[in-house]
Amino acid sequence: MRPSVLLMLGICLVPAHLKPAEHLDSPFLQRCFEEAKQIVDDAYTYSRAESLRRVRKDVVSPHDALRLLKQPRGETRSSVRAADYMEQTLRLVQERMHRIHKRSLNATDLLSAEDLERLSMITGCAGQVRPPPCSSTQNLDTYRTATSVCNNRNKPRLGASNTPFARWLPAEYDDGISLPKGGQPNRTFNNFMLPLVRQVSNNILSTTDAGVVSDREFSHMVTLFGQWNDHDLTFTPFSPSIRSFSNGVNCDESCERTEPCIPIAIPPGDPRLPTGPDSCIPSFRSAPVCGTGFSAYNFGGEPNKREQINALTAFLDLGQVYGSEEKLALSLRDLNSEGLLRINSEFRDNGRELLPFHPLQVNMCATRRRVTNDTNAREVPCFIAGDVRVDENVALTSIHTLFMREHNRLARQLKRLNPQWDSETLYQEARKIMGAYTQVFVFRDYLPHIVGDDAMRRQLGPYPGYDPNVDPRIANVFATAAYRFAHLAIQPVLARLGPNYREDRQFPSVPLFKAFFTPWRIIFEGGIDSLLRGLVGRPAKLNTQDHMMVDALRERLFQFVQHLALDLGSLNMQRGRDHGLPGYNAWRRFCGLSQPRNQAQLAQVLNNSNLARRLLQLYGTPDNIDVWLGGVAEPFVRGGRVGPLFACLIATQFQRIRQGDRLWYENPGVFTARQRAALSTATLSRIICDNTGITSIPRDAFSVLSRQNLLVRCSNLRRFNLGAWRERSCTDFLETGSCPGDKDEEPTFQDQDLLNDEQDNEIPDSHLA
């Protein structure tokens, strides 16, 4: 066949004259790219069509639901596609050269600097790493960008969405570059093979709902707020393809490990799942980042290790409300209003706003008829918000709804205070206040309950100021392991409570496994009030070493009536291996903790000889224990709900998030002193009161109801004072000496609804459930 015909067909064949020491010519590289592009585009097209077909069926399988939930969208999808173009182009170059020369050659040995640069351009990778401009016209000192680019003026992409997770320790892959840890048959680590993650889940994590122990200090809101907060910081998308790029294998129909398939094998004698060589839980690799793994040859000439992409910003900015990409952020706004977020145009919750419906018509949330056995029941689509996981469970959906309402409440009141403000100013000022809310709540109310007294004192004490040299990026180990500790603090039931904080008789509490992807429960079963009362009025599950993960997550995750469900514990460990996370002892060393070498030492660390024995029966050595499992197995630190390892990793992450954020609410110039003082009085309980029909609530939403945390009437909770945001008119200048922008003057407005109510009358003990 003539070369011109090959070029038309786009077939990537090595020029016959090429010798190993020579660089590849541009036409050959172009053909390899075109072939790679065709492979990726075909896989994406097939996968999208197949995925949509499946999630539009009457019954959606759990792994289809999970895959749709973890799909990259918008700019994230463009980033992932560029990485796939690059990786597949270099894979073809590598394969073709190996066939000709029968020796292992790196693509970087054959590509000139000019060709590498050109390949970066045509794949789209260059756009993912090129620093964006930070123009002074963008108001970057006042408001955050949706993507958080230009937060750090010297390194504009630092902490921005669609950038790699940080590595605090080097990744450990089977091939040293990209293959998942423990993925190769008979591969040993520290002279032991890694156990199957499902076997570990069965042997260590298994518990029954009857064995659940409730937390005596902290409410279920602590658990769900943690999930809500995680969805502000981390989202690791799967590869969009359900088909292997190299051999076309369908990841749902095969147990073969081939990019991007990473199936979870079922151990012999599994109590629930069928066993055998063709039996597995389908799973997919996290999408790579341009310029990492094998495609790193294009970014410096050395084979770097594969990195995963964080689709969200690293900052506490409520991206789960507003979106972490410009197009999504714009689509969530009501552009015909005075700075409001879009709301549902069809349904209300006792007259109050609900989230808008997702425009994608799928049946993932259409479970009402099957759950209620009512063939005439009205089905509704999924909701949409700033984070795709908004519908994952109805308690999380309720928190999403609450904060959407609070934005709109703030925007309306700011308009009353400042009639001269335009829609953009109202939106941005309300968004800025909301971002400060979450920073206050996380550091003041949430983290002390999690990381305990010592970490709060040593790492998360008074604000030290902004440091542009601090890297705020989310660490891979934080996203993939440490911040998944709360999976063991989820109750098997989501409580729905009436005004007296007892079971709602009309719409009783709902089992967790029946609360996944069910926005219809909010629309047709009483709204969000009873769910929020359930979160603040009932305790969290206590993670104990003999009762770790409830069946709703380990055996019934995303169960849609009759389909086999997923196992969240197995998924967590499999994801850690996919990301190449080092083992338990490596992270203990990172945190300056002891590294147990044998069963006796591990038993001392865990304060549990039986658990240490069972872990070493599986792993052989403490070095090999999956870091997520080792972390959740440790006894709690004083005052916290994680062990020493996770207390260190979580505190370190939030220390860096705060110190590396130029727009942190305490950084001078971001807010005025009076505004900061007002923000310090904000509480989650008051936000719930202001945006629901709830009339009494615990003063501290994160602590269980007790004589120290009584119910109080909402009318007697201190209101958030917006007076510090009132701009004085220049007509007041002769009288006050102030003009617009001078916000430190005492406001003199008459709207009593915006003033503080300092009364704190408590509900009698007899009203406690």
N, C-alpha and C positions, 0 to 999 in steps of 0.2 A: 504494500500500500504506500502511495506517495506521501511525503511529508505534508503537502498542502491539504490532502484529504484528512490526515490525522489532525491537523490544526482545526479544520472545520468541525470535526467530531469532538474536539476538545480532549482527545485522549493523551494522557500524560506519559509519554515514553521518553526514556533517557536517550539523548543523542548518542549515536553509535561511536562517535569519535572521542567521547569524553573520557578522560582519565581521572583517577581519584583526586589528584592534586589540583585539577582545574576547577574554576568556578562554573556553575550552571549558567546557561544563556537565558536571557529574558523571555524569549518565546516559550521555552520549556517550562519556566516558572509560571508564565501566564496560563499555559495549558493545565498545569497542575492546579492552579487556583480555580480555573473554570470548572474542572472536574470536581474539585472539592466543594465548590459553591453549589453545583448541581446536586451532589450527594446530600448536603445539608438542607438545601431548599426543599428537595423531594421529601426528606425525612420530616421536616417541619410541616409541610403541607399535608402529608399523610397523617401525621400525629394530630394536627389540629382537627382535621375532618373526623378522624376516628374518635378523638376525645369528645368532640361535640356530639357525635352520634351516641356515644355511651351515656353522657350526662343528660341527654334528652330522653333517655328511656324511662319507663315507668319506675324502675328500680335501679338505683345507682350503687355500684359496688364501692366498698370503702377505699380501695386503692385508687379507683377513678376519682373519688371525691378528694383524696389527699393530693393526687397529682394536679387536679384543677386548682386546688388551694395553693399549691406551691409553684404555679406557673409564673415565669417572668412576664411582665407586662410593660408596655410603653418603652421608655428609654432603657430599662433593664433588659428587655428582650433584645433590643438592638445591640447592647453590650455583649450579651451572651452569644448572639448570632455571629458577631465579629470574632469572638474568641473561637467559636466552632469553625468558622472559615479558616482562621489561621492554623488551628490545630490540625484540621484535616488536610490542608495544603501541605504542611510539613510532614504529616504522616505519609502522604503519597510520595513526596520527595524521598523520604527515608526508605520506603518499601521498594521504590523503583531502583534506587541506587544499590540497595542490598542485593537485588536480583541480578544486577549486572556485574557487580564487583565481588559478590559472595563474601563481603566483610561488613562489619558494622561501621557505618559512617554517620556522623552528625550532619544535619542539614546546614548548620552554621559553617562547616568546613567547606561547603560548596557554594554558598551564597555570598555574593559581594555585598559591601555596605550599601551600595546603591540599590541592589535588588531587595535587600532587607527593608530598606526604607520604602521602596515601591510596594512591596508586599504589605507593609503596614498600612499604606494608604488605601490600597484596593480592597483589603479585607475590612476596613473600618476600624482597625485597632488603634490607629494613630489618633483618631478622635477621642478615644477613651483615655488616653494618657496625656494629651496636650493640655497644658495649663490654660484655663479659661481666663478671659480678661476680667479684671475687677475695676470697673469704671466708677469714678466718683459720682456719676449721674444716677447710679443704681440705689442710692439711699442706703448703702451697706452699713452705715454706722447706726441706723435707726431700726431697720427691720431685717429679719433673716430672709434669705432666699429660700424657696421651697426645697431646693436640693442641698442647701447649706454650702454651696461653693462660695468661696471668698470669705468664709468665717475667719480663716487664717490668711492674712494678706500675703505672707511670704510663700505659703504653700496652699494655693487656692482649693485644691481637691482634698485636702486633709480633713477627714470627717464627713465628706460629702457622700451623698447616695451614689450607688453603683460604683463603688471602689472596693478594693480587697479588704478583708478582715486583717487586723494586725496579727502578727505572730510574736508571742512572748518567748516561745521556745521553737526551735526548728521542727518542721514537720517530719514525721517518720512514715515513709511510704515503702511498699514492698520492693519497688525498683529504685528507691531513692529519689524519685522525681514525681510520680503521678499515681501509680497503681495503689488501690486501697490497702490499708494495713491489714494483714492477715488474709488477703484475697487469694494468694497463690497456694495450691495444694501442698501439704507437707512442709510449708514454710514454718520455721521455728523462731521464736523470740526468747532470748535468754534461756535457750535449750528447751523451751516448751512451746507447743502449739497453742494458739489462742482458741478458747472454747467458742462454740456457736453462741451467738447472742441470745437466741431463743432459749437455749439450754440454761444460760445464766438467768434469764428472766424467770423461767419455770422454777429454778432451784433457789433463787435468792429473793426475788421481788414478789412472788405470789402471796396473795392474802385473800381473805373473804370479807364481804361487806360486814358480816357479823363480828369480825375481829377489829373493826375500825375503832381507833381511840380518838376522841375529840380533844382539841386544844383547849386548855383551861384559861388561856390568856388572850388569844388572838382570834378575831372573827374571820369568817370565810371571806370577807372583803380583802383581807391581807393576801390571800391566795389569788383571787381574781384581779386585784389591783396589780399584783406582780405580773400576771399574764398581760394585762393591759399595758403595763410599763414596758415589758419585753417587746411588745408590738410597736413601740415607739422607737426601739433601738436596733432590732435585728430582724432581718428576713433573708433567708438563704434560698434562692429559687432552685428548683430542679432544672435539669436540661429539658428544653421544650420537646425533645424527641422521645418517642416511646419505642423507637427502632434503632438498632445498632447502626452506627455509621459505617462500620467496616464490613459487616456481613449481612445486614438487613434483618437480623433476629428481632422479633417482637418481644420486648421486655415483659409483657403481660402473659405471654404464652410459652416462655422458655425459662428454665432455671440456669441458663448459661450466663457466666459473667463476661460481658463484653460491653464496652462503653456505649451508652451510659447506663447499662443494666447493672445493678448490684443487689441481686436477690438475697433474701434472708432464708437460709436453709432451715428446714424443720428437723429437729433431732428425733431419733428413734423413740417411740413410745410417748410422743407428745400427747398431753391429756385432751387437747381440743382439735388440733390441726392434723390433717392426713400426712403421713410420712412416706418417704421413698425418694428416689433420685429425681423424679419429676415433680416433687412437691416443694413449694417454697412460697414465701410472701413476696410478691413483686415489689421492687423498690428501685429507685433511680438515684444516680449520683447527683450531688449538688453541682450546679453549673460552674465552670472554671472562669477565671478572669483573663482578659487579654494580657499577653506578656508573661504568663506564668506557665509552669509545667513545661512540656516540650516546646510550646510556642514562645518560651522565654528566649530562645535563640535569636528572636527578633529584637530583643530589648537588652542587649549587652553582651551577647555571644556566649554566655554560660548557661548550662541547663539548670535553671532554678526549679524549685519545687512548686507543684500545683497549689494555687490559692483559690479560695472561694469568694464569691461576690456578696457584699452586703447591699441589698437594694434600698436600705433606709439610711438616714443620716445618723451620725454617732451622737447627736445632741438630744437633750431633753427638750423637744420643741413641739410635742404633740403631733408628730407627723401622721399618727394613726387617725387623727381628726381631719387634718388638712391635706394630706398627701405629701409624698417626698419627691414629686416630679412636677414641673410647672404645668403640664397639660392636665394632669389629674387634679391638681390644686384648683385650676381654673374651672374644670368641669364640676367640681363640688360646690361652687359658689352660685348664689342666685344673683346674677348680674343685673337683674332688674330691680334690685332692692337696695337698701342702705347698708351694705356691708354684711349681709346675712349669708349663711350657708343654705344650700338647697334642702328642701324638706319633701316629704311624701305628699303627692298631690291627690291621693285617693283616700288615705286612711289617717285617722287621728287616734290618740290615746287619751280618752276622756277629755277631748278638746286640745290636748297638747301635741307638739310636733313629733313626728316619727321620721326616721331616716328614709331617703329616697330609695326606690327600687333600682337594682342593677339592670342595665339595658340588655345584657346578654341573657337570652331566653334559654335557660337550662332547667332541668328538673332536680338539681341537687338539693334544693330546699322544698321540693314538692313532696312532702311525706305525710301531710295531714290526713289524707283519705285512708292511707294504710294504717296509720297509728290509731285513728279514731274509728276505723271500720265503717266510715260513712262515705259511701261512693258519691254522694252529692255535695260533699264538703268543698268549699271554695279553696283553691290553692293560690299561693302568691309567690312571686319571685324572691330571690335573695335580696337583702339590702346591700347598699354600697356605701363605703366610707373611705377614709384615707388609707386604710389598710385592708387588704383582701380578706383577712381572716375574721372580719366583723361578724360573720354568721356562724363561727365555729361552735359556739354554745350560747344559749339565750342570756346567761348572766353577763357574758362579755358584751353581747349585743346591747344589753341594758346600759352598761357603762358608756358605750359608744353613743347611745341615744342621749344620755344625760349630758355629756360634754358638748354634743352638737347643740343642744338646747341652751346650755350656758353661754356658748359663743353668741348665739342669737340674742339672748337676754342682755349680755354686755353691750353688743352693738346697738341695740335699741336704746339702752340707757345712756350710752355715750352720745348718741344723737340728740337726746333730750338735753344733755349737758352742753353739747357743742353743736348747735344747729348748723354752724358754718362748715363743719367737716363734710368732705365728700365721701362717696361710697368706699373708695380705696383706703382712705385714712381710717374710717370706721372698722373696716375688715382687719387691717393690719394692727390697729391698736388693740382690738379685742383679741386677736390671735396672739399678740405679744403678752397680754395679761394672762391668757390661758397657758402659754408656755411657762411663764413664771409660776403659775399655780402648780404645775407638775413638778417643777424644780423644788418648790417649798414642800410639797407633800412627800416626794420621794426622800429627801434628805431629813426632814423633820419628823415625819410620821411613819414612814415605811422602813427605811434601811435600819434604824435602830432595832426594830423587831427582828430583823433578819441576820445581820452580821454581828450583833451583840455589842456589849459595852467597850471591850478593848479595841476593836477595829474602829468604832466610832471615835474614840478618844485619840487614837494614834494616827488615823488616816482621814477621817471625815469630820473633823472638828471645825473650828471657825474657818471661814472662807479665806484662802491665802492670797487671792488675787489672780489675775489672768497671766498665763505664761505662754507666749507663742511657741516656745520650744517643747511644750508638752504635747505628745501625740494622743489625741482624744479618741482615735479610732477604736471600734469595738474589737476586742481580741477574739480570735477564733475559739479559744477554749472557753471564754465567757458565753458566747452565743451557742456553742454546740454542747457544752457540758454544765458549767457552773450555774448559769441562770435558768437551767431546767430543773433545779432542785424542787421547785414548787409542784412538779408533777406528782410528788408524794404527799402533798398537803391538800389535795382535792377530795372533797367529800363525794361519796357515791350518789348523793341526792342533792339537787338544787332546791333549797327551801323557798316556798312562796308563802308569805305571811300576811295576815290581814292587819288592820289598824291597831289591834290589840297585841300584835306580835305573836299571835298564835296561828296555827295552820289555817290557810285560806280555804274555807269550806267549798266555795264554788270552783276554785282552780287550785287544787292541792299541790303539794310539792311534787317535782318531776324527777324521776331517775335520770342521772347524768347521761346515760347512754341514749336516752330518748330526748335529750336536749340539744344534740348536735344538729346544726343546719335546720333549725326550726323557727324562723322568724315569724311564722304564722302563730306561734304561741303568744307572741307579744301582741299581735294584731287582734286575735280572736279570743285570747284567754287573759284578759284583764290588764294588759300593758306592762310597764316596767316597775310600777310601785311595789307590788308584792315581791318581786325578785330582789329589788334593792333592800327591802326590809329583811329578806332572807339572808342577804350577804352581811348586813351589819348586825342582825339579830341572832345569828347562829354561828357556832364556832367553826374554825378550820379543822381539817383532819390533822392529827399529829403524826408526823413521820416517826415511826418506831422501827427498830431493827428487825422485829418479827412480824410487822404489818406494814409493808412498804407501799405498794401500789395497788389501788382498788381495781376490781375486775372491769369496771366501766372503761378504764383506760388500757388495761393489759389484755383483756379478752373481748371487749365489746366496743373498741374505739371505732367510731364512725360506722357502727353497725346499722345497716338499713334493712331491717326486718329479717330476711332469711340469709343474707350473704355472710360469708366468713369475715370476721372483723380483723383489724390490725392490732398490733401490740406496741404500745408507746414505749415501753422499756426497751424492747428489741430495737425499735427505730432509733432511739437515742444512742444506743451503743454502736449500731451500724453506721450512723451518721458520724460519730467520732472517728471510726476507723476509715470511713470514706475521706474525711478531712485530714487524716494522718496525725491525729492528736497523740502526743507521747503518753506513756502510761502513768499510773498513779504516783509512783515514787518520784518520777521526774518533776512532777508538779509540786510535790511536797518539798523537794529540794529547792525549787524556784521560790517557794514561800518561806524558806528558812526553817522548815519543820523537819523532824526526824524522818528517816526512811527505813521502815521496818524491813528486815532481811529474812525473817522466818516466821513460822506460825506464832511462836511465843511473843515476838515483838509486835506482830500485827494484832494479836489478841489484846495487847496492852494499849495500842493506839485506839482500837475500836471498843475497848472495854467489854469484849465479848469473845470468849474462846470458841464457842460453837460457830459463830459467824465467820471468824478467822479460818477455822478448819474447813468450812464449806467453800469459802472463797478459794483457798489454796488447792482444794480438790479439783477445782475447775481451772484455775490459772497457773498453778505450779509455783509461782513466785509473786510477791507483791508488786514487783516491777511491771508485770503484765496486766494488772487489773485495769479495766477501762476506767478512765478518770471520772466519768460521770457516776459510775457505780461506786467507786471508792469514795467519792465525795459525799454521796447521799447516805453511805453506810456509816459515816463518822458520827459520834455523839455530838450533841449541840454544844456550841460555845455558850458561855454565861450570857443570858439575856437574849440569845438569838435562836434561830431555827435552822442553822446550818452548822457543820463542823468547822474545825480550824482551817482546812484547805479551802473550802468554798467561801468562808468568811474573808480569807486573804484575797482570793481572786475577785470576788464581787466588790470588796472595798477598794481594791487597786483600780478596777475598771471605773468605778464612779468617781474616785479621786481624779483620774485623768480626764473623764468627761467634763467635770466641773472646772478644773484648772485650765483645760485646753479650749474652753469655749469663750470666745471674745465677747459674746452677747449674753453671758450668764447674768441673771437678774441682779446679782450683788456687785457686779463690776461697775465702778463709778462711771456715770454718763449714760448707762443703759436706761435706768429709771432715776427719778429724783429721790431725794431722801424721804420725802413724804409718801411717795408712791411705794417705796420699799417697805416703809412702816405699815402701810395699808396691806400690802401683799403678805406680810408676816402674820396677819390676823386671819387670813383666809383658811377655811376648813372644808374638807370634803362633806361633812355633815350639813353645813350651810348650803353648799351647792346642791345637794340632794333636796333640801327643803325648798330652795328657790325654783326648782325645775320639775317638781312632781306634786302630787296631791298628798304627800306624806306630811303629817302634822306633828308627829313626835319622833324623836330619833336619839340614839346614843350620842352623847357629846363627842366621844372619840369613836369614829366609824371603824377603827382598826382593832379595837379592844372588845372583848366579849362583854355583854351586859352583866353588870354586877353592882354592888353598892358603891363601888368606886367609879363606876361608869354608868350612871343612871340615864334613863330616858329623859330628855328635856323637850319642852314644847318648842316647835320651830319658831314661833313668834317671839321667843325669849332668847334665841341664839343670836349672837352678835352678827350683824350684817357686814358684808364687805363694803367699805366706803370708797366710792368712786370719785369723791370730791377732789382728790389730788390730780385727777385727769381733766379737770375743767380748765379750759383756756380762758383767761380774762381778755376782754375786749380792750382795744387801745383807747376807747372812749372813757375807760376807767383810769387812764394814766394819771390825770391830774390829781385824782383822789388817792390812788394806790401806788403809783409809780411803776405799774406792771403793764406788760403787753403780751400778745400771744407768744407762747413759748416759755413764759415765766410761770411755771406751774408750782412754785413753792409758796404762793400766797394762800391764805386760808380762804376756802370757797364761801360765798355768801348766797347760796341758792336756796329755794324754798321747798324743793321736792323732798318731802320727808321720807319717801320710799328709798332714798339713796343715803340716808343718814344711819349712823350706828345706833343699834339698840343695845345698851350695855347690860340690860337685865339678864339674869341667869337663873330663872326659876326652874326647878326640877320636877319631874313627874314623880308622884308617890311610889313607894316600893310596891304597892299592890298592883300597879300597872305593869310590872315586869313579868314577862312570860316565864 
